[in-house]
């Protein structure tokens, strides 16, 4: 093996000089020294392609294979074979973006169908072509709210949204005159009384999540009216699978709906990529980030697809752009579209019910047979948080040896959470035998 660098030493020096860097290592100065890989990859010099492939294959066997109960935003769902079959077709797999809409009808139709499905799921009027992930969608929704309300600079957000969402929002608005104010939780859900106390004429929007970070369901009855009376917007984030059986964001009175479509046809992929969705009321359409595909008739009267709205900084003057995010997740959004097309409305409802029923079966067995308790005692969809008598990470490490990814210890995501809190996700993929063996495995780990 040898490093493939297409540039000569003189070209490299010229480029480094142009950006004011002394060496290539300077380009990685932001990466902490102790986590940089300084050794070689372990391949012999001059190894053939076949030898490299064999080596990589042997290394891949070191990956742990286990029954997954991981969640917290990324889930192990069944993916119908038709999804990779269609997304793997070259006309989709190798296409980038519809810069010439008149000859990109297939890609535009795929985006249009995705938008339509997101609108139907959320009960809102308009959706864009997708965003990078659910955390990005939350930040873009907040920016949309700031841009759509006059002279307001404050975003209220629930303490029960995902901690990664909070981090992305903090980064997104770090150099902007926007105030992010956290609304405290009460019993594992947002304290709606605190929302009322924090509302003033500077609040552009409230961002909440249901099912929330703990997996619990929140009741937002009446909150939209209070916000709208204050001329503030209501942003609701949801696992889209839950919308197959639970209230949609539009039914809660939300102005903006957001979330991540990873549960719809996308593998866990060690954490990504996924798709952020955002849908909104029609009055907010011109402030939506990214682009929107619409349909019309061509000169022959045939159905055709067009880029109806392009608010990206690539397309219009930068100072007028609604976002500087330049690409949507078209291929991953296509996977979501194919998945939903395959299931249909009744199929989606059936999958959602299976998730909910299996999660409740497991929780009932755990709570009745083990010395654990449901954190805050709230109702939930397909994941729930329990409090263990021992550190959750310790229990998970023991369970992994027995073939189970036992869940997500919340303390590993943020130190504010107790070391004894464990979030467990159950999908339609888990069999009755796996659920029963999980209980026995945890019993052994708790001894």
PERA-V235315 format. One line per field, one symbol per residue. psi: psi as a letter, one per 40 degrees, with the letter a starting at -180 (. if undefined). Layout:
psi->???
This chain:
psi->iihhheiiddddddddddefididddefdehhdeeiheiieeiiheiiddddddddddddeehhhihhfibfehigihhidddddddehddddeicigdgddefdddddddddddddddddefidiiaeiidadddddddddddddeehhfhehhhiieeihddddddddddedfighhhhhhiihfeiihddddddehaeehdihhihhiadeeihihfhedddddddefiihhhhihdddedeihidddeeidhhiahedegehidffeiiahhihiiideedeeiibihhiiahaeeeihiiihdhgeieddihdeeieieheiigddddddddddddddiddddddddddddddddddddddddeifiihhefiiiceiihihieihddddddddddefhheahhddedheeiieehhhhhhiedhidddddddddddddde.
